[in-house]
C-alpha cells in the first residue's frame, strides 16, 4: 500500500485505493470547509454538479416505519431524484453516526439513514440477528421505504448483511460501500473477538448496555460525539439491547464462512473503506473482498475503527466519488 494526498497523484489500481490524507484542494472540491475530522459544507453552498443544497442531520427528523411487525427508525433527506443512498447504522452507534458525512452526500443524492433491526433505536427479533438473516430481510425494508434500487453504505455490522443481500438480490443494489466489518471471524481481535469466542453472553450480562456502548466509543474513537448524539447511542444499547445485539456478531463464524463462498458470484460493485489502526477489525479483513469479489476497490484510511467519524472528510469524499460514477470502473 502506498499513501497519497490526492486521487490525481498516483495511478489507481482497480482493486485497491490506498489513501493517506486527502489534501485541502480535494476537500474543497467536495464542498468541504475547514479541517479536522468533521465534514461540513460551507453554508448555503449548492453542489456544482447536482444543484442540491447540503443538509444537516436533525434529531427531530427521525421517523419510524413498520416492517414485518417491527418498528424501524429512519431519517430521510429532503432531496429527490437520482439513485438514493441507504446508510445503515454501525454498532454500537445509530443512524446519527453519519451526521458528519450527511451534508456531503445529501448534496449528491437522496439519502435514507436506517437503524438496522435490533440496532440503534429499531426493534429487532432473535431470528434476524445474524448477517445472513439481516441480508435476507433488507428487501422488505427497502420495499417498505418505497425504494427500488440504492447505493447502500453499510460499515461495521452492515458489511456482511449488505454483501449477502447483494448476492441474493442484485437488482436492488447499484453499488455497495462497506468496511470496518469482519469478513473472517478469525481476523477479528480485541473485545469483538472476546464476544465471538465466549461460550455464552453470561459473562457480559452483569454490566450496563449503555456503559458497554459508551466504553467502546471512548476506547476506540479519536473524537467525542456531542452529548445529544452520545445519549442517542447509549439509549440504543439500554437494558438488554447491547447483550441481545451480540448474537449478530456471535453468528460470524458460520455466516462469514458461507459468505466467503458466495463472494465470487456477487457482481455488484463494492467499495470497502478500512481504518489502518482498527483494534477490533484489522484491515486484513479487506483481503477476502479484494481477492474474491469480481468488481471491488478498497480504501485504507489513517484511522481506528470509527472511520466515518474520525476521518469523516476522507470517508465522505471517498463515498461521494464512488456514487458519482467511480463504481462503474470497478
Buried (B, 14 or more C-beta within 10 A) or exposed (E): EEBBBBBEEEEBEEBBBBBBBBBEEBBEBBBBBEEEBBBBBEEEEEBEEBEBBBBEBEEEBBEBBEBEEBEBBBBBBEBEEEBBBBBBBBBBBBBBBBBBBBBBBBBBBBBBBBBBBBBBBBBBBEEBBBBBBBBBBBBBBBEBBEBEEBBBBBBBBBBBBBBBBBBBBBEBBBBBBBBBBBBBBEBBBBBBBEBBEEEEBEEBEEEBBBEBBBBBBEEBBEBEBEEEBBBBBBBBBEEEBBBBBBBBBBBBBEBBEEBBEBBEEBEBBBBBBBBBBBBBBBBEBBBBBBEBBEBBBBBBBBBBBBBBBBBBBBBBBBBBBBBEEBBEEB
